[in-house]
């Protein structure tokens, strides 16, 4: 009898211990089964006065996306009970076991139970369902940069009802995605179809899977109301209604992307041209070059042109690209402006663009013609350069490098000495007068520049004023660099206009001396 009583006491103690260990602390998963990549909430609920929840950074290797807490207080027979719930949210892509965690309640430690999370792969909605989502491509194989049309179609039966629809977006790595704003409405059998089109551009070769698109179907939850017709008013319903969500998935797709030869990045068909606003310019004044690329294909991937011309200062704007789809063909225009400043004649070299031609399925190279610029008043006149003149691919004519003339005076009459002396004196006087006039002109110009710097409304105006004087002073060159970063790199350098005005005023004083 004693032995039986002892076993009974032990069983009772075990029962009490189990109740104390798990009774005041509970853990749950909401939901307990999810689709791949969905968010799940791990909830710990505890009763007590002083509760310390565990610090959880990840569950099963999945980082905690966020936490939240809720609290409730109940009074039963003058006994106050405090209940706190803490929720840990994370995203899971495979099944896992949530381990036990320690929770402290009023000085005692309690251990949560292990929980199992089920993760299943989404299945595409099937024909015959009230709602369907479908993905389609105009082709399953392409080249890097070749545009592909992706369509997401949401289908609903004529008699099906949904209060709200949230259609997912395609999530694609190594693709550049551009959405078209227009929604197409059609019918298919007993379905109403709404389609959204995307143009996607592969950026890297390989085999890819376009994952299933998730769509949420929201329906108003039926609610029992008290109060008669007043609470059935449509305005009241719109404020208080709650939605029940149904989740459906589309099919997934596979696509093979082939690399372009020779490391090319452009696909399609293009044209290029380069224009200047003038072919003759005053020394240290800018020549404005405009580069235009037009064509069909992934024109958004055309790279900025970098010019490196000896003894020429180059200021290149960031390119502007406009693109759109016309009659199902993606096309557009690339435009880049470049300012060129020099104190001697120079040549803008031929600009080259290489791409994979969609019509001939071969590499194609297009280029602009070189552009010669004559600089008036240059300090280093270059009458004949070492350039080559390209007449045809098989015929190149080289220009002569230099022409020298040797003059030999065999006899000199005595009276010529005096004549040259008089002429030299006269030329000297005239030169001094011309220098004086030119100095006064420069002074007037510089005074105008000082006023222009003071009145410049913005960085662009100040940049244009200073540009012709880039080589004259280090402070001017540094100011131009700062202005260029403000205009094209969104920097916020402060420009000392007083210093710039003093530079030109100092020039005036030197001229007077």
C-alpha positions in Angstrom: 0.0 0.0 0.0 2.9 2.3 0.9 4.6 1.5 -2.4 1.5 2.4 -4.3 1.1 5.6 -2.4 4.8 6.5 -3.2 4.2 5.9 -6.9 1.1 8.1 -6.7 3.0 10.9 -5.0 5.8 10.7 -7.6 3.4 10.8 -10.5 1.6 13.8 -8.9 4.9 15.6 -8.5 5.9 14.9 -12.1 2.5 16.2 -13.2 2.9 19.4 -11.1 6.5 19.9 -12.4 5.3 19.6 -16.0 2.5 22.0 -15.4 4.8 24.5 -13.9 7.3 24.2 -16.7 4.9 24.6 -19.6 1.7 25.8 -18.0 2.5 29.5 -17.6 4.4 29.8 -20.9 3.1 28.8 -24.3 4.6 29.0 -27.8 2.9 28.7 -31.1 3.4 29.2 -34.9 1.0 31.3 -37.0 0.6 29.7 -39.4 2.1 26.3 -38.8 2.4 25.6 -42.5 3.5 28.1 -45.2 4.6 28.4 -48.8 8.3 28.9 -49.7 9.4 32.4 -48.8 6.3 33.3 -46.8 6.5 35.1 -43.4 5.6 33.1 -40.2 5.1 34.5 -36.7 6.6 32.7 -33.7 4.5 33.7 -30.6 5.5 33.2 -26.9 2.7 33.9 -24.4 3.4 34.1 -20.6 1.4 34.9 -17.5 2.9 36.8 -14.5 4.1 40.1 -13.0 7.7 40.2 -14.2 8.4 38.5 -17.5 11.7 38.4 -19.4 11.5 37.1 -22.9 14.5 35.6 -24.8 16.5 37.7 -27.2 16.1 35.9 -30.5 18.1 37.0 -33.6 17.3 34.2 -35.9 15.2 31.0 -36.0 16.6 28.0 -38.0 19.1 30.4 -39.7 16.3 32.8 -40.7 16.8 36.3 -39.5 14.1 37.9 -37.4 12.5 40.6 -39.5 10.6 42.3 -36.6 9.1 41.8 -33.2 5.9 43.1 -31.6 4.2 42.7 -28.1 0.7 42.7 -26.8 -0.6 42.7 -23.2 -3.9 42.0 -21.4 -4.9 42.2 -17.8 -7.8 40.2 -16.3 -9.3 40.2 -12.8 -11.0 37.1 -11.4 -12.1 37.0 -7.8 -9.9 40.0 -7.0 -6.9 38.2 -8.4 -5.1 40.1 -11.1 -3.6 38.1 -14.0 -1.2 39.8 -16.5 -0.7 38.1 -19.8 2.0 39.2 -22.3 2.5 37.9 -25.8 5.7 38.6 -27.9 5.8 37.8 -31.6 8.9 37.1 -33.6 8.4 37.3 -37.4 10.7 35.6 -39.9 10.7 34.3 -43.5 11.3 30.6 -44.2 12.1 28.8 -47.4 12.4 25.2 -46.0 10.9 23.1 -43.2 12.5 23.6 -39.8 12.2 22.8 -36.1 11.8 25.9 -33.8 14.0 25.1 -30.7 13.1 25.6 -27.1 13.7 29.0 -25.5 14.0 30.0 -21.8 11.4 32.5 -20.5 11.7 34.0 -17.0 8.5 34.6 -15.1 8.5 36.1 -11.6 12.0 34.7 -11.0 11.4 31.2 -12.3 12.6 29.8 -15.6 10.2 28.2 -18.1 11.1 26.3 -21.2 9.0 26.5 -24.4 8.2 23.4 -26.5 9.9 22.6 -29.8 7.6 23.4 -32.7 7.7 22.1 -36.3 7.2 24.4 -39.3 6.0 22.9 -42.5 7.1 24.6 -45.8 5.5 23.5 -49.0 6.2 24.5 -52.6 3.5 26.7 -54.2 1.3 25.0 -56.8 0.0 26.9 -59.8 -3.7 27.7 -59.9 -5.5 25.4 -62.3 -8.0 25.9 -64.9 -11.6 25.7 -63.5 -10.7 27.6 -60.4 -12.5 30.9 -59.7 -9.2 32.8 -59.9 -6.0 32.0 -61.9 -2.7 33.7 -62.4 -0.5 32.8 -65.4 3.0 33.8 -66.6 4.0 33.8 -70.3 7.0 34.8 -72.4 7.3 35.6 -76.1 10.4 33.4 -76.2 12.3 31.1 -73.9 15.8 31.7 -75.3 17.6 34.9 -75.9 20.9 36.7 -75.9 22.3 39.0 -73.2 20.6 42.4 -73.7 18.0 41.0 -76.0 14.5 42.3 -74.9 12.0 39.6 -73.8 8.3 40.3 -73.3 6.9 38.9 -70.0 3.1 38.9 -69.4 1.3 38.3 -66.1 -2.4 37.5 -66.6 -5.0 37.5 -63.8 -8.1 35.5 -64.7 -11.4 35.5 -62.8 -14.6 33.7 -63.7 -17.6 35.8 -64.7 -19.5 34.9 -61.6 -16.5 35.1 -59.2 -16.3 38.0 -56.8 -13.3 39.6 -55.1 -13.3 42.8 -53.0 -9.6 43.4 -53.4 -6.8 41.9 -55.6 -3.1 42.3 -54.9 -1.1 41.0 -57.9 2.6 40.2 -57.2 5.5 41.7 -59.1 8.2 39.5 -60.9 11.3 39.1 -58.8 14.2 38.5 -61.2 18.0 38.5 -60.5 20.4 39.3 -63.4 17.5 40.9 -65.4 16.7 44.6 -65.9 12.9 44.9 -65.7 10.7 47.6 -67.2 6.9 47.6 -66.5 4.4 48.9 -69.0 1.7 51.0 -67.5 -1.2 49.9 -69.7 -3.4 47.0 -68.4 -5.0 44.9 -71.2 -8.5 43.6 -70.7 -9.7 40.5 -72.7 -11.9 37.4 -72.3 -10.9 33.8 -72.5 -13.6 31.1 -72.3 -15.6 31.9 -69.2 -12.9 34.1 -67.7 -12.3 37.8 -67.6 -8.5 38.4 -68.2 -6.4 41.4 -67.0 -2.9 41.4 -68.3 0.2 43.4 -67.4 3.2 43.4 -69.7 6.9 43.8 -68.8 10.0 44.1 -70.9 12.9 42.2 -69.3 16.6 42.5 -70.4 19.0 39.6 -69.4 22.2 41.1 -68.0 24.1 37.8 -67.7 24.3 34.5 -69.6 22.9 31.4 -68.0 19.8 29.3 -67.3 17.2 31.0 -65.2 13.9 30.2 -63.6 11.3 32.9 -63.3 9.6 32.0 -60.0 5.8 31.8 -59.5 4.0 35.0 -58.9 1.9 35.3 -55.7 -1.5 37.0 -55.8 -3.8 37.8 -52.8 -7.6 37.6 -53.2 -9.4 39.6 -50.6 -13.0 39.1 -49.6 -15.0 40.9 -47.0 -15.5 38.8 -43.9 -19.2 38.3 -43.0 -19.9 40.0 -39.6 -23.0 39.7 -37.4 -24.1 43.2 -36.4 -26.3 44.5 -33.7 -28.4 47.6 -34.2 -30.5 47.0 -37.2 -30.4 48.8 -40.5 -28.3 51.7 -39.2 -25.2 49.6 -38.9 -25.8 48.0 -42.4 -25.2 51.4 -44.0 -22.6 51.1 -46.8 -20.5 53.9 -45.3 -20.3 52.1 -42.0 -19.4 48.8 -43.7 -16.6 50.4 -45.7 -15.0 51.7 -42.4 -15.4 48.5 -40.3 -15.1 45.7 -42.9 -12.3 43.2 -42.6 -10.9 41.1 -45.4 -10.1 37.4 -45.5 -7.2 36.7 -47.9 -6.8 33.8 -50.2 -3.4 33.2 -51.7 -2.9 31.8 -55.2 0.2 31.3 -57.4 1.1 31.3 -61.0 3.2 28.9 -63.0 7.0 29.3 -63.1 9.0 29.6 -66.3 12.5 28.7 -67.5 14.6 30.8 -69.8 18.1 30.3 -71.4 20.3 33.3 -72.0 23.2 33.0 -74.4 26.3 35.2 -74.1 27.1 37.8 -76.7 30.4 37.3 -78.5 33.6 39.3 -77.7 32.2 40.5 -74.4 29.6 42.7 -76.0 26.8 44.2 -73.9 24.6 45.8 -76.6 22.0 43.9 -78.7 19.8 45.3 -81.4 20.4 47.8 -84.3 21.9 51.3 -83.8 23.1 54.5 -85.5 25.6 57.0 -84.1 26.5 60.5 -85.0 28.6 63.4 -83.5 27.9 67.1 -84.2 29.7 70.3 -83.1 28.2 73.8 -82.8 31.2 75.3 -84.5 34.3 74.2 -86.5 36.3 77.4 -85.8 36.6 78.8 -82.3 38.6 81.5 -80.5 41.4 80.3 -78.3 40.2 79.0 -74.8 36.5 79.2 -75.9 34.4 76.0 -75.7 33.3 73.9 -78.6 30.1 71.9 -77.8 30.0 68.4 -79.0 26.8 66.3 -79.1 26.9 62.5 -79.4 23.6 60.8 -80.4 22.9 57.1 -80.5 19.6 55.9 -81.8 18.3 52.4 -82.2 16.3 49.3 -81.2 17.4 47.1 -78.3 18.8 47.6 -74.8 19.7 51.2 -75.5 19.6 51.9 -71.7 22.9 50.0 -71.5 24.9 52.3 -73.8 27.9 53.6 -71.8 29.1 57.1 -71.4 31.7 58.1 -74.0 35.1 59.2 -72.5 37.2 61.5 -74.7 41.0 61.9 -74.2 42.4 64.5 -76.5 45.9 65.8 -76.0 46.1 69.5 -74.9 42.3 69.7 -74.7 40.2 70.2 -71.6 37.1 67.9 -71.7 33.9 68.4 -69.7 31.4 65.7 -70.3 27.8 65.8 -69.1 26.0 62.6 -67.9 24.1 60.9 -70.8 20.4 61.3 -71.2 18.4 58.3 -72.4 14.8 58.2 -73.5 13.2 54.9 -74.5 9.8 53.5 -75.2 8.1 50.6 -77.0 6.6 51.3 -80.4 4.7 48.6 -82.2 6.1 46.0 -79.9 9.8 47.1 -80.5 11.8 48.6 -77.7 13.8 51.6 -78.9 15.1 54.9 -77.8 17.8 57.6 -78.0 21.1 58.2 -76.1 22.4 61.8 -75.9 25.6 63.1 -74.4 27.0 66.7 -74.5 30.7 67.4 -74.2 32.5 70.8 -73.9 36.0 71.0 -75.4 38.5 73.8 -74.7 41.9 74.3 -76.3 44.5 76.9 -77.2 45.6 75.2 -80.4 44.0 73.3 -83.3 42.8 69.8 -82.5 40.8 66.9 -83.9 37.9 65.2 -82.2 38.6 61.5 -82.9 36.3 58.9 -84.4 33.9 57.5 -81.7 33.1 53.8 -81.9 30.1 51.7 -80.9 30.0 47.9 -81.1 26.9 45.8 -80.8 25.5 42.4 -81.7 23.2 43.0 -84.7 19.9 41.3 -84.3 19.3 41.1 -88.1 22.6 39.6 -89.2 23.4 37.8 -85.9 26.9 39.1 -86.0 29.1 41.7 -84.4 28.8 45.2 -86.0 30.9 48.2 -85.4 29.7 51.8 -86.2 31.7 55.0 -85.8 31.6 58.7 -86.3 34.0 60.7 -88.6 36.8 62.7 -87.0 36.1 66.4 -86.7 38.8 69.0 -87.2 38.6 72.2 -85.0 40.5 75.3 -85.9 41.5 77.5 -83.0 41.9 81.2 -83.8 44.5 83.1 -81.9 46.2 79.9 -80.8 49.6 80.1 -79.1 50.8 77.0 -80.9 49.7 77.1 -84.6 49.5 73.7 -86.1 49.3 74.2 -89.9 49.8 70.6 -91.0 49.4 67.7 -88.6 50.5 64.1 -88.7 46.9 62.9 -89.2 45.8 60.5 -91.9 42.9 61.0 -94.3 40.8 57.9 -94.7 39.4 57.7 -98.2 38.3 54.1 -98.2 39.0 51.0 -96.2 41.7 50.0 -98.6 43.2 53.4 -99.4 44.8 55.7 -96.7 46.6 58.9 -97.7 49.1 60.3 -95.2 49.5 64.0 -95.1 53.0 65.5 -95.2 54.5 66.0 -91.7 56.2 69.4 -92.1 57.2 71.8 -94.9 60.4 73.8 -94.3 61.6 76.7 -96.4 65.2 77.9 -96.4 65.9 81.5 -97.4 69.5 82.5 -98.3 70.4 86.1 -98.7 73.5 86.3 -100.9 73.9 90.1 -101.0 72.7 93.0 -98.9 72.9 96.6 -100.0 73.9 99.2 -97.4 70.8 101.4 -97.8 68.6 98.4 -96.9 70.0 98.4 -93.4 68.7 102.0 -92.7 65.4 101.2 -94.4 64.8 98.1 -92.1 65.8 100.2 -89.1 63.1 102.8 -89.8 60.5 100.2 -90.6 61.4 98.4 -87.3 61.0 101.6 -85.3 57.6 102.3 -86.9 56.5 98.7 -86.2 57.6 99.0 -82.6 55.6 102.1 -82.0 52.5 100.6 -83.7 52.9 97.4 -81.6 53.0 99.4 -78.4 49.8 101.3 -79.4 48.1 98.0 -80.2 49.1 96.4 -76.9 47.8 99.4 -75.1 44.5 99.2 -76.9 44.2 95.5 -76.4 45.0 95.8 -72.7 42.2 98.3 -72.3 39.9 96.0 -74.1 40.9 93.1 -71.8 40.4 95.3 -68.8 36.9 96.1 -69.9 36.2 92.4 -70.6 37.6 91.4 -67.2 35.5 94.1 -65.5 32.5 92.6 -67.2 33.5 89.1 -66.0 33.7 90.4 -62.4 30.2 91.7 -62.7 29.0 88.5 -64.3 30.5 86.3 -61.5 28.7 88.5 -58.9 25.4 88.2 -60.7 25.6 84.5 -61.7 22.3 83.0 -60.6 23.4 79.4 -60.2 26.3 76.9 -60.6 25.5 76.4 -64.3 25.8 80.1 -65.1 29.0 80.4 -63.1 30.5 77.3 -64.7 29.8 78.8 -68.2 31.4 82.1 -67.2 34.6 80.5 -65.9 35.0 77.8 -68.5 37.1 79.8 -71.0 39.6 80.7 -68.3 40.2 77.2 -67.0 43.9 77.2 -67.8 44.8 80.7 -66.6 44.6 80.1 -62.8 44.7 77.2 -60.5 41.9 78.6 -58.3 39.7 78.9 -61.4 40.4 75.3 -62.4 39.6 74.1 -58.9 36.4 76.1 -58.9 35.4 74.5 -62.2 36.0 71.0 -60.8 33.8 71.8 -57.8 31.1 73.2 -60.0 31.2 70.1 -62.3 30.7 67.8 -59.2 27.8 70.0 -58.1 26.2 69.8 -61.5 26.8 66.2 -62.4 27.5 64.3 -59.1 25.0 66.1 -56.9 27.7 67.4 -54.6 27.3 70.6 -52.6 30.6 72.4 -52.7 30.6 76.1 -51.8 32.3 78.4 -54.3 34.2 81.4 -53.1 33.0 84.1 -55.6 34.9 86.8 -53.8 38.2 85.0 -54.4 37.3 84.5 -58.1 36.4 88.2 -58.5 39.7 89.2 -56.8 41.6 87.1 -59.4 40.2 89.1 -62.3 40.5 92.4 -60.5 44.2 91.6 -59.9 44.6 91.1 -63.6 43.2 94.6 -64.2 45.8 96.1 -61.8 48.6 94.3 -63.5 47.4 95.5 -66.9 47.4 99.1 -65.6 51.0 98.8 -64.4 
